[in-house]
Amino acid sequence: MPEGDTVWQAARRLHGALAGKVLTRSDFRVPRYATADLTGRTVLDVIPRGKHLLTRIEGGLTLHSHLRMEGSWKVYAHHQRWTGGPTHQIRAILGTTDRTAVGYRLPVLELLRTTDEHRAVGHLGPDLLGPDWDPDRALANLLADPARPLGEALLDQRNLAGIGNVYKSELCFLLGATPWLPVGALPTDRAAQLPALAKKLLETNRDRPIRSTTGRRGQDLFVYGRAPRPCLRCHTPVRAADQGDGSRERPTYWCPNCQKGPAPHTAPPHRTPRRTTG
């Protein structure tokens, strides 16, 4: 699943291509909106909210989309070849006189009144890259269920919005805790550091084409995707296992030496993580 920095970059590209311009093409290839036509309306802005994208359009409308695992928005100049995937995977097309935005494999696409945006994003916690960021509230949300594993709490967008599987693994490493440590067992000083550390990682990477949490060229991540290679800090082989609440399991990476707390006794065979971008 894309991280908050990836969605922030997508919003910036879409905003730069569409904001302030009149739509000359509007094509929704989902049954619910097959007859919807936004041509002639001006795109006001495109903003990220956690992992959600909100494209606000003249007339009090908002196009809400979510990329989840496979979705993407691509922006093309006129006469430029579309390369985001086969035609049957296109879900939305928004065009102006000089740019066309094409949404591929979008699992969530809905057109709603701008005044009803809360229906789509009102459940989210403080946005790490948004104007509503509140570190105290984010920490209180995380600690509200002290028995919950740290990794699961970080991925819950109701606690704080923007962390995906990559940052979950990297944050746990930087905090010196396994993703299975109950969040309430995190030492008080480290818990206090968590919101600021998470925000720093996403802010640092929101303008980068390649995500890095290490500052080392060619060794961009401490643990995510590194099993069974050596830990960059102590050289112990990084381990991998699935973690989830039963509804969805995600590959999780940790160093058994640098990170303290419970962890699976045996790691399953290494699996290549899904490709992620900054």
JOSULJO-V229594 format. One record per residue. N is the residue number from 1. PHI is phi in degrees with one decimal (* if undefined). NEAR is the number of other ideal C-beta (glycine too) atoms within 10 Angstrom. Layout:
BEGIN
{{N | PHI | NEAR} {N | PHI | NEAR}}
END
This chain:
BEGIN
{{1 | * | 20} {2 | -58.7 | 24} {3 | -87.4 | 24} {4 | -59.6 | 30} {5 | -68.9 | 27} {6 | -63.8 | 24} {7 | -67.3 | 26} {8 | -60.2 | 26} {9 | -65.2 | 19} {10 | -62.4 | 22} {11 | -63.0 | 21} {12 | -64.3 | 15} {13 | -64.0 | 15} {14 | -65.8 | 25} {15 | -62.3 | 18} {16 | -63.3 | 12} {17 | -84.5 | 21} {18 | -115.4 | 24} {19 | -61.1 | 16} {20 | 82.0 | 11} {21 | -116.3 | 15} {22 | -85.1 | 14} {23 | -75.0 | 21} {24 | -104.8 | 13} {25 | -144.4 | 14} {26 | -145.8 | 18} {27 | -144.0 | 18} {28 | -110.3 | 22} {29 | -105.3 | 16} {30 | -131.1 | 14} {31 | -52.9 | 7} {32 | -63.5 | 10} {33 | -119.1 | 18} {34 | -60.2 | 9} {35 | -101.0 | 7} {36 | -71.0 | 14} {37 | -136.3 | 12} {38 | -105.6 | 22} {39 | -60.4 | 12} {40 | 90.4 | 11} {41 | -96.8 | 14} {42 | -91.7 | 16} {43 | -78.3 | 23} {44 | -85.0 | 19} {45 | -167.0 | 14} {46 | -130.2 | 26} {47 | -127.3 | 21} {48 | -90.6 | 26} {49 | -138.1 | 24} {50 | 63.3 | 24} {51 | -103.4 | 23} {52 | -103.8 | 22} {53 | -116.4 | 27} {54 | -120.8 | 19} {55 | -102.1 | 26} {56 | -92.7 | 18} {57 | -129.4 | 21} {58 | -48.6 | 13} {59 | 97.9 | 12} {60 | 76.7 | 12} {61 | -113.4 | 17} {62 | -133.4 | 22} {63 | -94.8 | 23} {64 | -100.1 | 19} {65 | -136.7 | 24} {66 | -139.4 | 20} {67 | -82.4 | 22} {68 | 48.5 | 13} {69 | -83.2 | 9} {70 | -117.2 | 14} {71 | -72.8 | 21} {72 | -160.9 | 17} {73 | -113.3 | 24} {74 | -117.0 | 18} {75 | -114.9 | 17} {76 | -127.9 | 16} {77 | -79.0 | 9} {78 | -59.6 | 10} {79 | 73.0 | 5} {80 | -82.7 | 11} {81 | -70.0 | 5} {82 | -81.3 | 14} {83 | -126.5 | 9} {84 | -80.9 | 15} {85 | 150.2 | 14} {86 | -64.9 | 9} {87 | -57.4 | 9} {88 | -68.8 | 6} {89 | -92.6 | 16} {90 | -75.1 | 19} {91 | -112.0 | 20} {92 | -154.8 | 22} {93 | -134.6 | 16} {94 | -124.7 | 28} {95 | -124.2 | 20} {96 | -121.7 | 19} {97 | -67.5 | 10} {98 | -130.6 | 10} {99 | -140.9 | 18} {100 | -131.7 | 20} {101 | -101.9 | 23} {102 | -121.4 | 22} {103 | -99.5 | 26} {104 | -104.6 | 20} {105 | 52.0 | 16} {106 | -76.3 | 22} {107 | -76.4 | 12} {108 | -125.3 | 14} {109 | -149.6 | 19} {110 | -145.7 | 17} {111 | -105.4 | 17} {112 | -139.0 | 16} {113 | -68.3 | 11} {114 | -58.7 | 13} {115 | -68.4 | 9} {116 | -106.0 | 14} {117 | -57.9 | 17} {118 | -60.9 | 10} {119 | -63.7 | 12} {120 | -93.6 | 18} {121 | -128.9 | 20} {122 | -66.5 | 9} {123 | -81.5 | 11} {124 | -72.5 | 20} {125 | -79.2 | 21} {126 | -54.7 | 21} {127 | -86.5 | 26} {128 | -58.8 | 26} {129 | -114.4 | 19} {130 | -111.9 | 18} {131 | -70.2 | 6} {132 | -92.5 | 11} {133 | -56.4 | 18} {134 | -140.2 | 15} {135 | -62.5 | 16} {136 | -66.3 | 9} {137 | -66.6 | 15} {138 | -60.0 | 22} {139 | -65.2 | 20} {140 | -61.6 | 13} {141 | -62.1 | 18} {142 | -62.1 | 24} {143 | -85.2 | 16} {144 | -65.1 | 13} {145 | -122.2 | 15} {146 | -63.8 | 12} {147 | -85.4 | 9} {148 | -74.6 | 18} {149 | -58.4 | 23} {150 | -54.4 | 26} {151 | -59.9 | 24} {152 | -67.5 | 19} {153 | -64.0 | 26} {154 | -67.9 | 25} {155 | -79.6 | 23} {156 | -74.2 | 16} {157 | -68.0 | 20} {158 | -73.9 | 12} {159 | -82.4 | 24} {160 | -155.2 | 29} {161 | -103.9 | 26} {162 | 131.3 | 30} {163 | -88.7 | 26} {164 | -113.7 | 20} {165 | -66.7 | 23} {166 | -66.1 | 26} {167 | -66.1 | 27} {168 | -57.9 | 24} {169 | -64.6 | 30} {170 | -68.8 | 24} {171 | -63.1 | 21} {172 | -60.8 | 28} {173 | -62.9 | 26} {174 | -65.7 | 22} {175 | -85.8 | 23} {176 | 71.5 | 15} {177 | -126.8 | 26} {178 | -72.1 | 25} {179 | -64.5 | 28} {180 | -95.2 | 19} {181 | -65.5 | 21} {182 | -56.4 | 16} {183 | -59.3 | 23} {184 | -72.4 | 15} {185 | -89.8 | 15} {186 | -66.1 | 23} {187 | -51.1 | 13} {188 | -55.5 | 7} {189 | -67.1 | 7} {190 | -74.1 | 13} {191 | -60.0 | 18} {192 | -65.7 | 13} {193 | -79.8 | 16} {194 | -57.6 | 25} {195 | -58.8 | 22} {196 | -66.3 | 12} {197 | -66.8 | 16} {198 | -61.6 | 25} {199 | -63.9 | 20} {200 | -60.6 | 14} {201 | -63.2 | 24} {202 | -70.6 | 21} {203 | -65.0 | 15} {204 | -64.1 | 15} {205 | -98.5 | 23} {206 | -67.4 | 21} {207 | -106.4 | 11} {208 | -103.1 | 13} {209 | -72.9 | 8} {210 | -122.0 | 10} {211 | -70.8 | 22} {212 | -141.9 | 17} {213 | -114.1 | 21} {214 | -104.4 | 15} {215 | 78.1 | 8} {216 | -107.5 | 11} {217 | -66.8 | 8} {218 | 85.6 | 6} {219 | -131.7 | 12} {220 | -77.8 | 18} {221 | -125.9 | 22} {222 | -70.7 | 23} {223 | -131.2 | 26} {224 | -61.6 | 24} {225 | 76.8 | 20} {226 | -97.1 | 21} {227 | -64.0 | 22} {228 | -99.6 | 11} {229 | -69.6 | 13} {230 | -69.6 | 12} {231 | -58.9 | 20} {232 | -67.6 | 17} {233 | -97.6 | 13} {234 | -120.9 | 10} {235 | 74.9 | 10} {236 | -71.3 | 12} {237 | -58.0 | 14} {238 | -70.3 | 26} {239 | -111.3 | 23} {240 | -137.5 | 22} {241 | -158.2 | 19} {242 | -84.3 | 13} {243 | -136.7 | 24} {244 | -180.0 | 14} {245 | -95.4 | 11} {246 | 103.3 | 5} {247 | -86.9 | 5} {248 | -155.0 | 10} {249 | -101.9 | 11} {250 | -128.3 | 18} {251 | -63.7 | 20} {252 | -130.4 | 29} {253 | -124.4 | 28} {254 | -159.2 | 29} {255 | -100.1 | 24} {256 | -68.7 | 15} {257 | -95.9 | 13} {258 | -79.4 | 19} {259 | -113.5 | 23} {260 | -101.7 | 14} {261 | 130.5 | 18} {262 | -66.7 | 13} {263 | -161.3 | 18} {264 | -56.6 | 15} {265 | -68.0 | 6} {266 | -131.0 | 7} {267 | -92.9 | 19} {268 | -68.1 | 12} {269 | -54.4 | 7} {270 | -59.5 | 16} {271 | -125.1 | 11} {272 | -72.8 | 7} {273 | -70.4 | 19} {274 | -62.5 | 14} {275 | -66.1 | 6} {276 | -126.0 | 19} {277 | -126.6 | 13} {278 | -78.3 | 18}}
END
